[in-house]
C-alpha cells in the first residue's frame, strides 16, 4: 500500500485534476451502484456533508440513539447544519419501521420539519451488527412515500457485504447517499467517500470545501484507498473469524458478558460485572500483557479485529483475557470480602 501511495499519479483535486482521486471516486460509485462519489478526509465529514445537502437549518433527522452521527461526531448536525436529531433506541442499533411510523412532524410553524433518516451498517455501538436488508428496505419505502431522504453511514458496509454476500448496489439502492470508510477495516491511512446522485455529489463538493475538506495532491492518500479496494475487502472474512476466537474466550469468563451476545463481524463489545471490577482497571492489566482493548464507560469495553492483528495474536489475546480474568475478578472479590470483615 505504501509503495502504491508513493507511486501515485497526482494533481490538484480541488480542480478535479487528480487522476488517482478521480479513479477512486469512479470505483466507489460503481461499487455502490451510484452515479458519482466524492473523496473526503474522514467519515465524520462524509456523514456531515450528507446531513447538510439533505436538509436546511431548523430541520430534523431521525436516527438511532447510539448511532455514530449522533454520538460521535461532536454535535455536527447542530453545529454545521442547524439540524436537530430525533433519536430512537434501536435493538443493537437496529431500528424497526414500527418505531418511525407516525413520527413525521406535520407542517406546522411550531415544529421542526422532518427531512432525513440516517441508518448505520454495520452498527458500531450495536457490536458490529449487520442491518437486516429487509428492515432497511421497509424503512426506505416508508421514507420515500413520505418524501424523506435516506442516508447510510456505511463506514463498515464492507463488513456487511462480505458477511452476507449481498453486493454493494443492493444496499445502496435504498439510500439517496452512502458514506463508506477506507481507514477502518480496509486499513488505508486516511479517507472516506460519499456516493449518490451526481447532482447531490456536486452540491457535496461545495460543502466539502466549506467544511475545509478540499485537498490538493490527494492522490497520495487515494492510492492507499484504491489498494485497499483491490486487496483488503475479501480478507475481512479473516477479521470476522478472529473475532469469534476472542468472543468464545469472553463467553468462558463468568464476570464478562458480550453485548450483544451474537458477534457478527469484527467488533466485540463486552461488559464487566461491577462486582468484579471496572473497565479501566481491566484494560490496564490487559495492556501490561500486550493486549489493547478500549474502555468505553465504567464497565463497557470494545475490541476490534483488523488486518494488523493475526489469528495467532488473537488467540494470544483470548488466552490473556481468560488468564487475567481469573486473577482480576478473584482479587476484587477478596478485597471486597476483606473490607466487609473489617467493618
PLY file of the C-alpha trace (Angstrom):
ply
format ascii 1.0
element vertex 343
property float x
property float y
property float z
element edge 342
property int vertex1
property int vertex2
end_header
0.00 0.00 0.00
2.78 2.45 0.85
4.52 1.67 -2.44
1.29 2.36 -4.32
0.92 5.66 -2.48
4.49 6.70 -3.25
3.96 5.96 -6.95
0.56 7.69 -7.20
-0.25 9.90 -10.18
-1.36 13.17 -8.57
-2.87 16.52 -9.47
-4.97 19.26 -7.85
-8.15 17.59 -6.62
-9.88 20.90 -5.84
-9.82 21.49 -9.60
-10.71 17.85 -10.33
-7.26 17.21 -11.81
-6.05 14.37 -9.60
-6.45 11.26 -11.73
-5.95 8.86 -8.82
-8.73 10.53 -6.83
-10.97 10.53 -9.90
-10.35 6.83 -10.39
-11.16 6.09 -6.74
-14.40 8.07 -6.91
-15.47 6.22 -10.06
-14.69 2.87 -8.42
-16.66 3.68 -5.29
-19.67 4.93 -7.24
-19.71 1.76 -9.34
-19.23 -0.46 -6.28
-22.29 1.06 -4.60
-24.43 1.43 -7.71
-24.40 5.24 -7.61
-23.79 7.88 -10.26
-20.92 9.64 -8.50
-18.78 9.74 -5.39
-16.60 12.25 -3.56
-13.37 11.52 -1.67
-13.08 13.20 1.75
-10.64 13.08 4.68
-12.94 11.38 7.21
-16.17 9.52 7.77
-17.41 12.28 10.05
-17.02 14.81 7.25
-18.75 12.47 4.80
-21.74 11.98 7.10
-21.99 15.66 7.93
-21.86 16.64 4.27
-24.79 14.30 3.70
-26.76 15.94 6.52
-26.02 19.35 5.02
-27.10 18.57 1.45
-30.32 16.82 2.50
-31.56 19.46 4.96
-31.93 23.12 5.80
-31.33 24.84 9.15
-34.22 24.14 11.51
-34.93 20.67 10.05
-34.63 17.39 11.92
-33.25 13.97 11.11
-34.34 10.63 12.57
-31.70 8.19 13.79
-30.80 5.56 16.37
-29.83 6.84 19.82
-26.42 5.15 19.64
-25.51 5.86 16.03
-22.20 7.47 15.11
-23.78 10.58 13.60
-25.46 11.39 16.91
-22.96 10.06 19.45
-19.50 10.54 17.96
-19.49 13.47 15.56
-19.20 16.34 18.04
-22.73 17.63 17.56
-22.12 18.10 13.86
-25.75 18.20 12.70
-26.50 21.09 15.05
-23.17 22.91 14.75
-22.64 22.57 11.00
-26.15 22.38 9.56
-28.51 23.73 12.23
-30.29 20.36 12.27
-31.80 18.57 15.25
-31.51 14.82 15.79
-34.60 12.96 16.99
-33.40 9.64 18.32
-34.99 6.22 18.81
-33.49 3.33 20.75
-32.88 0.51 18.33
-32.15 -3.12 19.18
-28.35 -3.22 18.98
-28.63 -0.10 16.85
-31.23 -1.57 14.50
-34.41 0.46 14.09
-37.68 -1.12 13.04
-40.15 0.66 10.81
-42.76 0.47 13.58
-40.62 2.87 15.64
-40.66 5.50 12.90
-44.22 5.27 11.66
-46.30 8.19 12.87
-43.20 10.16 13.90
-43.02 12.60 10.98
-43.91 16.10 12.09
-46.81 17.65 10.21
-46.36 21.01 8.50
-46.70 23.40 11.42
-44.79 26.58 12.24
-44.19 25.28 15.78
-42.47 22.05 14.71
-39.15 21.05 13.18
-39.67 19.75 9.63
-38.69 16.07 9.35
-36.37 15.69 6.34
-33.92 12.82 6.70
-33.47 9.28 8.04
-29.94 8.10 8.89
-29.06 4.43 9.42
-25.70 2.80 10.25
-24.43 -0.50 8.81
-22.64 -2.25 10.36
-23.51 -0.62 13.67
-20.55 0.25 15.88
-22.32 0.63 19.23
-24.51 -2.29 18.24
-21.49 -4.58 18.38
-20.85 -4.66 14.64
-24.43 -5.72 13.99
-25.45 -6.10 10.34
-28.61 -4.17 9.48
-31.09 -6.69 8.01
-31.75 -5.73 4.40
-35.49 -6.28 4.75
-35.66 -3.75 7.59
-33.70 -1.24 5.52
-35.98 -1.79 2.53
-39.11 -1.28 4.64
-37.80 1.96 6.16
-36.67 3.16 2.74
-40.10 2.56 1.16
-41.76 4.41 4.02
-39.29 7.30 3.80
-39.76 7.73 0.09
-43.52 7.57 0.37
-43.23 10.44 2.84
-40.63 12.39 0.81
-37.84 11.89 3.33
-34.23 11.50 2.25
-32.24 8.41 3.27
-28.55 8.39 4.23
-26.42 5.40 5.18
-23.40 5.68 7.43
-21.71 2.71 5.83
-18.27 3.19 7.35
-18.19 -0.59 7.83
-20.52 -1.51 4.98
-17.69 -3.60 3.55
-18.05 -5.94 6.54
-21.78 -6.35 5.90
-21.14 -7.06 2.22
-18.55 -9.74 2.96
-20.53 -11.34 5.80
-23.81 -11.56 3.87
-22.70 -11.85 0.25
-25.14 -9.04 -0.60
-23.47 -6.73 -3.13
-22.99 -3.00 -2.69
-25.71 -1.84 -5.13
-28.37 -3.85 -3.28
-27.57 -1.97 -0.10
-27.09 1.32 -1.89
-30.38 1.31 -3.79
-32.30 2.01 -0.59
-30.43 5.25 0.14
-30.01 8.61 -1.52
-26.44 8.85 -0.22
-23.98 6.33 1.21
-20.81 7.04 3.17
-18.01 4.44 3.22
-14.68 4.48 5.04
-11.26 3.26 3.86
-9.37 3.72 7.13
-11.15 1.17 9.29
-11.36 -2.48 8.22
-9.72 -1.78 4.86
-6.59 -0.42 6.52
-5.92 2.72 4.46
-4.33 5.55 6.47
-6.86 8.24 5.52
-10.19 8.75 3.86
-13.86 8.13 3.27
-16.21 8.73 0.36
-19.78 9.91 -0.12
-21.70 8.37 -3.01
-25.04 9.31 -4.53
-26.75 11.00 -7.48
-24.47 13.29 -9.48
-26.39 16.46 -8.64
-26.19 15.78 -4.90
-22.49 14.92 -5.08
-21.84 18.17 -6.95
-23.52 20.00 -4.07
-21.48 17.95 -1.62
-18.28 19.07 -3.35
-19.09 22.66 -2.44
-19.90 21.61 1.14
-16.59 19.73 1.33
-14.83 22.99 0.52
-16.95 24.83 3.10
-16.04 22.26 5.77
-12.33 22.56 4.98
-12.02 19.26 3.15
-10.72 20.47 -0.20
-7.40 18.70 -0.87
-4.65 19.28 -3.41
-2.40 16.33 -4.36
-4.77 13.92 -2.62
-3.91 11.08 -4.97
-1.21 10.06 -2.50
-3.85 9.01 0.03
-6.43 7.98 -2.58
-3.91 5.42 -3.85
-3.97 3.77 -0.43
-7.75 3.54 -0.61
-7.60 2.08 -4.15
-5.09 -0.53 -2.97
-7.44 -1.40 -0.11
-10.37 -1.88 -2.52
-8.25 -4.23 -4.62
-6.72 -6.29 -1.81
-8.48 -5.88 1.53
-12.21 -6.40 1.10
-12.41 -10.19 0.88
-9.85 -10.60 3.65
-12.36 -9.06 6.07
-13.54 -12.67 6.48
-10.36 -13.26 8.47
-11.28 -10.45 10.87
-14.74 -11.93 11.36
-13.28 -15.36 12.09
-10.74 -13.87 14.51
-13.50 -12.03 16.34
-15.16 -15.36 17.07
-11.97 -16.60 18.76
-12.00 -13.68 21.17
-15.76 -13.87 21.67
-15.54 -17.52 22.74
-12.89 -16.64 25.31
-15.06 -13.86 26.72
-18.05 -16.21 26.96
-15.95 -18.51 29.15
-15.39 -15.75 31.72
-18.28 -15.54 34.23
-17.57 -11.88 35.04
-17.69 -10.80 31.38
-20.72 -10.52 29.14
-20.85 -9.97 25.39
-23.20 -7.11 24.47
-24.73 -8.13 22.15
-24.19 -11.84 22.65
-24.13 -12.50 18.90
-20.85 -11.31 17.34
-21.47 -10.96 13.59
-18.45 -9.13 12.20
-15.21 -7.69 13.60
-16.42 -5.76 16.66
-16.68 -7.26 20.14
-18.45 -5.20 22.79
-18.41 -6.52 26.32
-19.33 -5.58 29.84
-17.58 -6.44 33.09
-19.67 -7.28 36.13
-19.37 -4.30 38.55
-18.80 -6.78 41.38
-15.67 -7.98 39.59
-14.13 -4.59 38.80
-14.19 -1.79 36.27
-13.21 -1.32 32.65
-10.24 0.96 33.35
-8.50 -1.43 35.73
-9.14 -4.39 33.44
-7.76 -2.64 30.37
-4.68 -1.59 32.34
-3.92 -5.19 33.27
-4.54 -6.38 29.72
-2.26 -3.67 28.35
0.53 -4.83 30.64
0.29 -8.18 28.84
0.27 -6.55 25.40
-3.48 -6.72 24.74
-5.25 -3.49 23.81
-8.99 -3.29 24.48
-10.70 0.09 24.60
-12.69 1.11 27.71
-15.91 2.90 26.77
-17.54 3.69 30.06
-17.06 2.48 33.61
-17.89 -1.14 32.77
-18.09 -1.28 28.95
-15.25 -2.22 26.61
-14.75 -2.71 22.88
-12.31 -4.90 20.99
-11.77 -4.81 17.24
-10.11 -7.35 14.98
-8.40 -5.94 11.88
-5.74 -6.60 9.27
-2.85 -5.69 11.59
-3.79 -8.48 14.02
-3.12 -12.09 13.02
-5.07 -15.16 14.13
-2.07 -16.14 16.30
-2.16 -12.76 18.03
-5.91 -13.01 18.59
-5.52 -16.44 20.13
-2.86 -14.97 22.42
-5.22 -12.11 23.33
-8.00 -14.60 24.07
-5.74 -16.59 26.38
-4.64 -13.41 28.16
-8.23 -12.28 28.71
-9.11 -15.62 30.31
-5.94 -15.66 32.41
-6.29 -12.06 33.61
-9.95 -12.53 34.49
-9.10 -15.49 36.74
-6.94 -13.33 38.98
-8.66 -9.99 38.34
-12.14 -10.99 39.47
-10.74 -13.05 42.35
-8.63 -10.15 43.66
-11.59 -7.77 43.55
-13.75 -10.28 45.40
-11.03 -10.81 48.03
-10.71 -7.09 48.62
-14.48 -6.77 48.99
-14.70 -9.65 51.49
-11.75 -8.30 53.45
-13.33 -4.86 53.69
-16.57 -6.41 54.93
-14.75 -8.43 57.58
-13.19 -5.27 58.99
-16.47 -3.39 59.07
0 1
1 2
2 3
3 4
4 5
5 6
6 7
7 8
8 9
9 10
10 11
11 12
12 13
13 14
14 15
15 16
16 17
17 18
18 19
19 20
20 21
21 22
22 23
23 24
24 25
25 26
26 27
27 28
28 29
29 30
30 31
31 32
32 33
33 34
34 35
35 36
36 37
37 38
38 39
39 40
40 41
41 42
42 43
43 44
44 45
45 46
46 47
47 48
48 49
49 50
50 51
51 52
52 53
53 54
54 55
55 56
56 57
57 58
58 59
59 60
60 61
61 62
62 63
63 64
64 65
65 66
66 67
67 68
68 69
69 70
70 71
71 72
72 73
73 74
74 75
75 76
76 77
77 78
78 79
79 80
80 81
81 82
82 83
83 84
84 85
85 86
86 87
87 88
88 89
89 90
90 91
91 92
92 93
93 94
94 95
95 96
96 97
97 98
98 99
99 100
100 101
101 102
102 103
103 104
104 105
105 106
106 107
107 108
108 109
109 110
110 111
111 112
112 113
113 114
114 115
115 116
116 117
117 118
118 119
119 120
120 121
121 122
122 123
123 124
124 125
125 126
126 127
127 128
128 129
129 130
130 131
131 132
132 133
133 134
134 135
135 136
136 137
137 138
138 139
139 140
140 141
141 142
142 143
143 144
144 145
145 146
146 147
147 148
148 149
149 150
150 151
151 152
152 153
153 154
154 155
155 156
156 157
157 158
158 159
159 160
160 161
161 162
162 163
163 164
164 165
165 166
166 167
167 168
168 169
169 170
170 171
171 172
172 173
173 174
174 175
175 176
176 177
177 178
178 179
179 180
180 181
181 182
182 183
183 184
184 185
185 186
186 187
187 188
188 189
189 190
190 191
191 192
192 193
193 194
194 195
195 196
196 197
197 198
198 199
199 200
200 201
201 202
202 203
203 204
204 205
205 206
206 207
207 208
208 209
209 210
210 211
211 212
212 213
213 214
214 215
215 216
216 217
217 218
218 219
219 220
220 221
221 222
222 223
223 224
224 225
225 226
226 227
227 228
228 229
229 230
230 231
231 232
232 233
233 234
234 235
235 236
236 237
237 238
238 239
239 240
240 241
241 242
242 243
243 244
244 245
245 246
246 247
247 248
248 249
249 250
250 251
251 252
252 253
253 254
254 255
255 256
256 257
257 258
258 259
259 260
260 261
261 262
262 263
263 264
264 265
265 266
266 267
267 268
268 269
269 270
270 271
271 272
272 273
273 274
274 275
275 276
276 277
277 278
278 279
279 280
280 281
281 282
282 283
283 284
284 285
285 286
286 287
287 288
288 289
289 290
290 291
291 292
292 293
293 294
294 295
295 296
296 297
297 298
298 299
299 300
300 301
301 302
302 303
303 304
304 305
305 306
306 307
307 308
308 309
309 310
310 311
311 312
312 313
313 314
314 315
315 316
316 317
317 318
318 319
319 320
320 321
321 322
322 323
323 324
324 325
325 326
326 327
327 328
328 329
329 330
330 331
331 332
332 333
333 334
334 335
335 336
336 337
337 338
338 339
339 340
340 341
341 342
